[in-house]
Amino acid sequence: MTEKELIVRLKSGDEEAFNVFFERYKNTIYNFGLKFCGNREDASDILQETLINAFRYIKNFKGESKLSTWLYRIASNACQKKRVSERNIVSFDDLEDHQIHSLNKHNENPHITFERKEIAKLIQKAILHLPENYRIPLILKDIEGLNHQEIAEVMNISVTNAKVRLHRARLMLKTIVEKLLKEGNNG
């Protein structure tokens, strides 16, 4: 089913289209929520809220962007709403399981695997320290693979602003990682 067919069928309330939509986008939205919030429970909440809002407002979707871009925007809003309402403490345990699995799939030397796992944890921790308006473009570009135009659409900003925020996010991330490494060596 093409994206256009899916949208038409979703707008008409087709239950099969709902199932296709869910299967097609659930992992994408869940992973975005996981990277943004840092734990599985919040990522599940983000997935649920995103899907509910997508179905609630699908009739308003004009098709001027890709469906996935529109979903990232909804998910991004859900993430920001969750952070404002909870200001919760981040758990990195959920991220570790996923990272260990992906790092161990090449049967590398355990020492190298451990180092990569620690680096991945450090980077994820640093990402979670970024302000939201910089965290979102960084995740969308460097983790989800969206282009600058799509990031601009998700965030409702200009392409230039998306590029600037991404650049600043990378600079901030570098500074945060250096600070965390320094703290780790002093602690």
C-alpha positions as CSV (number, residue, x, y, z in Angstrom):
1,M,0.0,0.0,0.0
2,T,1.5,3.4,-1.0
3,E,1.6,6.2,1.4
4,K,-1.1,8.1,-0.5
5,E,-3.4,5.1,-0.5
6,L,-2.7,4.6,3.2
7,I,-3.6,8.2,4.0
8,V,-6.8,8.1,2.0
9,R,-7.8,4.9,3.7
10,L,-6.9,6.2,7.2
11,K,-9.0,9.3,6.5
12,S,-11.9,7.1,5.7
13,G,-11.5,5.2,9.0
14,D,-10.4,1.9,7.4
15,E,-9.4,-0.5,10.2
16,E,-6.9,-2.5,8.0
17,A,-5.2,0.8,7.1
18,F,-4.8,1.5,10.8
19,N,-3.0,-1.9,11.2
20,V,-0.7,-1.2,8.3
21,F,0.0,2.3,9.6
22,F,0.8,1.0,13.1
23,E,3.1,-1.7,11.8
24,R,4.9,0.6,9.4
25,Y,5.6,3.4,11.9
26,K,5.6,1.9,15.4
27,N,9.3,1.2,15.6
28,T,10.3,4.5,14.1
29,I,8.2,6.5,16.6
30,Y,9.1,4.3,19.6
31,N,12.9,4.6,18.8
32,F,12.6,8.4,18.5
33,G,10.8,8.5,21.9
34,L,13.5,6.2,23.4
35,K,16.3,8.4,22.1
36,F,14.6,11.6,23.2
37,C,13.4,10.5,26.7
38,G,15.9,7.8,27.6
39,N,13.6,5.1,28.8
40,R,11.2,2.5,27.5
41,E,8.2,3.5,29.5
42,D,8.3,7.1,28.3
43,A,9.0,5.9,24.7
44,S,5.9,3.7,24.9
45,D,3.9,6.7,26.1
46,I,5.2,8.8,23.3
47,L,4.3,6.1,20.8
48,Q,0.8,5.8,22.2
49,E,0.2,9.6,22.3
50,T,1.6,10.0,18.8
51,L,-0.6,7.4,17.3
52,I,-3.7,8.6,19.1
53,N,-3.0,12.2,17.9
54,A,-2.2,11.0,14.4
55,F,-5.6,9.3,14.1
56,R,-7.4,12.2,15.7
57,Y,-5.9,14.7,13.3
58,I,-5.3,12.6,10.1
59,K,-8.2,14.3,8.4
60,N,-6.3,17.6,8.8
61,F,-3.1,16.1,7.1
62,K,-2.7,17.9,3.8
63,G,0.0,15.8,2.3
64,E,2.4,18.7,1.9
65,S,5.1,16.6,3.6
66,K,5.8,12.9,4.0
67,L,3.6,11.1,6.6
68,S,6.7,10.2,8.5
69,T,7.7,13.9,8.8
70,W,4.2,14.7,10.1
71,L,4.5,11.9,12.6
72,Y,7.9,13.1,13.8
73,R,6.3,16.5,14.5
74,I,3.6,14.9,16.5
75,A,6.1,12.7,18.4
76,S,8.4,15.7,19.0
77,N,5.5,17.7,20.5
78,A,4.6,14.7,22.7
79,C,8.2,14.5,23.9
80,Q,8.3,18.1,24.7
81,K,5.0,17.9,26.5
82,K,6.1,14.9,28.5
83,R,9.4,16.6,29.6
84,V,7.6,19.8,30.6
85,S,5.0,17.9,32.6
86,E,7.3,15.5,34.3
87,R,10.8,16.9,34.4
88,N,11.7,13.3,35.2
89,I,15.0,11.5,36.0
90,V,16.4,9.7,33.1
91,S,17.1,5.9,33.2
92,F,19.8,4.6,30.9
93,D,19.2,1.0,31.7
94,D,16.8,0.5,28.8
95,L,19.2,2.0,26.4
96,E,22.0,-0.3,27.5
97,D,20.2,-3.5,26.5
98,H,19.6,-2.2,22.9
99,Q,23.2,-0.9,22.6
100,I,24.8,-4.1,24.0
101,H,22.8,-6.1,21.4
102,S,23.8,-3.9,18.5
103,L,27.5,-3.7,19.6
104,N,27.9,-7.5,20.2
105,K,26.5,-8.6,16.9
106,H,30.0,-8.6,15.3
107,N,31.6,-10.8,18.0
108,E,34.2,-8.3,18.7
109,N,36.9,-8.5,21.4
110,P,35.0,-8.0,24.7
111,H,37.3,-5.1,25.7
112,I,36.4,-3.2,22.4
113,T,32.7,-4.0,22.9
114,F,32.9,-2.7,26.5
115,E,34.6,0.5,25.3
116,R,32.0,1.1,22.6
117,K,29.2,0.4,25.0
118,E,30.6,3.0,27.4
119,I,31.0,5.5,24.6
120,A,27.5,4.9,23.4
121,K,26.2,5.4,27.0
122,L,28.2,8.6,27.3
123,I,26.9,10.0,24.1
124,Q,23.3,9.1,25.0
125,K,23.7,10.8,28.3
126,A,25.2,13.9,26.6
127,I,22.3,14.0,24.2
128,L,19.8,14.0,27.1
129,H,21.6,17.0,28.5
130,L,21.0,19.1,25.3
131,P,18.1,21.6,25.4
132,E,15.1,20.2,23.6
133,N,15.3,22.6,20.7
134,Y,18.8,21.3,19.9
135,R,18.2,17.6,20.9
136,I,15.3,17.2,18.4
137,P,17.3,18.2,15.3
138,L,20.3,16.2,16.4
139,I,18.2,13.0,16.9
140,L,16.3,13.6,13.7
141,K,19.4,14.1,11.6
142,D,22.1,11.9,13.1
143,I,20.0,9.0,14.4
144,E,16.8,9.0,12.3
145,G,18.5,10.2,9.1
146,L,16.1,13.0,8.1
147,N,17.3,15.8,5.9
148,H,17.4,19.5,6.8
149,Q,14.1,20.2,5.0
150,E,12.3,17.4,6.9
151,I,13.7,18.6,10.2
152,A,12.5,22.1,9.4
153,E,9.0,20.8,8.7
154,V,9.0,18.7,11.9
155,M,10.1,21.6,14.0
156,N,8.1,24.3,12.1
157,I,11.3,26.4,11.5
158,S,13.2,27.4,8.4
159,V,15.8,25.1,6.8
160,T,18.5,27.6,7.7
161,N,17.4,27.6,11.3
162,A,17.3,23.7,11.3
163,K,20.9,23.8,10.0
164,V,22.0,26.3,12.6
165,R,20.4,24.3,15.5
166,L,22.0,21.1,14.3
167,H,25.4,22.7,14.1
168,R,25.0,24.2,17.6
169,A,23.7,20.9,18.9
170,R,26.8,19.1,17.7
171,L,29.0,21.8,19.2
172,M,27.1,21.5,22.5
173,L,27.3,17.7,22.4
174,K,31.0,17.9,22.0
175,T,31.4,20.2,25.0
176,I,29.1,18.0,27.1
177,V,30.9,14.8,26.2
178,E,34.3,16.5,27.0
179,K,32.8,17.6,30.4
180,L,31.5,14.2,31.2
181,L,34.8,12.6,30.3
182,K,36.6,15.0,32.5
183,E,34.2,14.4,35.4
184,G,34.6,10.6,34.8
185,N,38.4,10.9,35.0
186,N,38.2,13.0,38.2
187,G,35.6,10.9,39.9
